[in-house]
């Protein structure tokens, strides 16, 4: 099943940009995902069973950086890449 994910990360520190950029860059290393960053959030498109383990791993990695982080996600059970979220 193809899915579309809209994800926003909010590091709770003054230097918030680099953790966000690092998270996006790590997601972009997975060829099975289509990652589309924009100014407010990042859209990720892929197969549910491939995306979810990657997402779990990358969120765990981000949370392990000893920075308080809030992550907000919206997940749709269809490929919306033709109409960016």
C-alpha positions, -999 to +999 in steps of 0.1 A: +000+000+000+014+034-010+012+061+016+019+098+020+034+113+051+036+149+062+061+153+090+073+184+109+101+184+134+105+210+162+138+208+181+133+227+214+165+246+213+178+279+198+199+262+171+169+243+157+178+243+119+206+217+118+187+188+135+159+193+110+183+194+081+201+163+094+168+144+097+157+153+062+192+144+048+190+110+065+155+103+050+168+112+016+194+084+018+167+058+013+161+052-024+127+036-018+114+069-004+104+101-022+113+129+002+101+164-007+111+191+019+095+225+020+095+255+043+069+242+067+072+204+067+085+175+047+064+151+026+075+115+023+060+091-002+065+053-003+052+019+005+038+016+040+058-015+050+090+001+038+084+036+052+074+027+087+105+008+098+127+036+083+106+062+101+109+044+134+146+041+130+152+077+120+130+091+148+148+069+173+181+083+160+169+119+162+156+114+197+189+099+207+208+131+200+199+145+234+179+174+220+142+177+231+122+173+199+086+174+190+075+155+158+041+160+142+030+136+115+000+131+092-003+098+074-026+092+044-033+057+030-027+068-006+000+083-028-006+120-029+027+129-045+009+143-075-009+168-052+018+177-026+003+179+009 
